[in-house]
Amino acid sequence: MHNPPFELNPRILSLSLQIQNIIGELKTATLVKPSVKLRKKKQIRPIPPSLAIEGNSLTTEQITAILEKKKGSRTEKADSGSH
């Protein structure tokens, strides 16, 4: 049997437990979905540079407004169709 070059003591065991707890927290943190607002920002961020390549100079705020308007019009269509 292999003998480690150290002796286990309460401090080592405590630190080991703390490390395991942090690893568990990090693993669960990656499972949590980002907020809707953050996902929208991440979704919109690559659009302005792409538009600039095509010669369009819409701001992030203008793009957000356009996307919100489209989303609103889809919701209105769905609502009006159920009447």
C-alpha positions in Angstrom: 0.0 0.0 0.0 1.2 3.5 -0.8 1.9 5.9 2.0 1.4 9.6 1.2 4.2 11.9 2.2 1.9 13.7 4.7 -0.3 12.8 7.5 -4.0 13.5 7.4 -5.1 15.9 10.1 -8.3 17.8 10.9 -7.1 20.9 9.0 -6.3 18.9 5.8 -9.7 17.1 6.1 -11.5 20.5 6.6 -9.8 22.1 3.6 -10.5 19.0 1.5 -14.2 19.2 2.4 -14.3 23.0 1.6 -12.8 22.3 -1.8 -15.3 19.6 -2.5 -18.2 21.9 -1.5 -16.9 24.7 -3.8 -16.5 22.2 -6.7 -20.1 21.1 -6.1 -21.3 24.7 -6.1 -19.4 25.4 -9.4 -21.0 22.4 -11.0 -24.5 23.4 -10.1 -23.8 27.1 -11.0 -23.2 26.0 -14.6 -26.6 24.2 -14.7 -28.5 27.4 -13.8 -29.8 29.2 -16.8 -28.8 32.9 -17.2 -31.6 35.4 -16.8 -33.8 36.3 -19.7 -32.3 39.8 -19.8 -28.7 38.4 -20.0 -29.7 35.9 -22.7 -31.2 38.7 -24.8 -28.0 40.8 -24.4 -25.9 37.9 -25.5 -28.2 37.3 -28.4 -28.2 41.0 -29.6 -24.5 41.7 -29.1 -23.2 40.1 -32.3 -25.9 41.8 -34.5 -24.4 45.4 -34.8 -21.0 44.3 -36.2 -22.7 42.1 -38.7 -25.0 44.9 -39.8 -22.0 47.3 -40.0 -20.4 44.9 -42.5 -23.5 45.3 -44.6 -23.4 49.1 -44.3 -26.2 49.4 -41.8 -25.6 51.5 -38.6 -28.4 50.5 -36.2 -27.6 50.9 -32.5 -28.1 48.1 -30.0 -31.1 50.0 -28.7 -32.7 50.2 -32.2 -32.1 46.5 -32.7 -33.7 45.7 -29.3 -36.7 47.9 -30.2 -37.1 46.1 -33.5 -36.9 42.7 -31.9 -39.3 43.6 -29.2 -41.8 45.0 -31.7 -41.6 41.8 -33.7 -42.2 39.8 -30.6 -45.1 42.0 -29.7 -46.7 41.6 -33.1 -46.4 37.8 -32.9 -48.1 37.9 -29.5 -50.9 40.2 -30.9 -51.5 37.8 -33.8 -51.8 34.9 -31.4 -54.2 36.8 -29.2 -56.3 38.1 -32.1 -56.5 34.6 -33.5 -58.1 33.2 -30.4 -61.1 35.6 -30.4 
